[in-house]
Amino acid sequence: MGRLFKLLIFLMIIGFIGLVAYAYVGEYFGANFSPPQTETRMPVTLDAE
């Protein structure tokens, strides 16, 4: 049971390191993480007395 737990922790650490590495170098391989930038205008009615 201990070996299985250690293996699971090891895989989680390796997966986290891989995810962080992909976030940093992904743009060099064509991954674009920036959100689309559009301007949104919405009228607001203020109910003030």
N, C-alpha and C positions, 0 to 999 in steps of 0.2 A: 504494500500500500504506500509506503514511503517513497519507493522508486517512482511510482506512477505520479505522485504529487510533485516530486522534484522535476520530472519530465514535463508536467503541465506548466509549472512555473517557468522552466527554461524556455518552452515554446512561446509562452506569453511575452517573455522578455525579448526574445528574438523577433517576434512579430511586431512589438512596439518599436524596436530599433529599426526594423525594415520600414515601418510606416513613417517614422520621422525622417529617415534617409530619403524616402520617395517624395516627401513633402518638400525637402530642400533641393533635390536634384531632378525632380519630375519635370520642371519647366525646360530642361535641356533635352528631354526626350519627347517634347510635344504636349505635355499635360498643361492645361491652362486652368489655374485655380482662382482667377480673379472673377468676381461676379459681373454680370452684364450691367453697365451703367446707363440708366435711363432716367430722365427727369419726369416726375409725376406731380401734377398739380391737381389739387382737389379743393373745391370751394368749401368753406367752413362757415356755418351760421352760429353766431354766438348769441345765447339767450341771456342777455344782461338787462337788468332793470335800472 
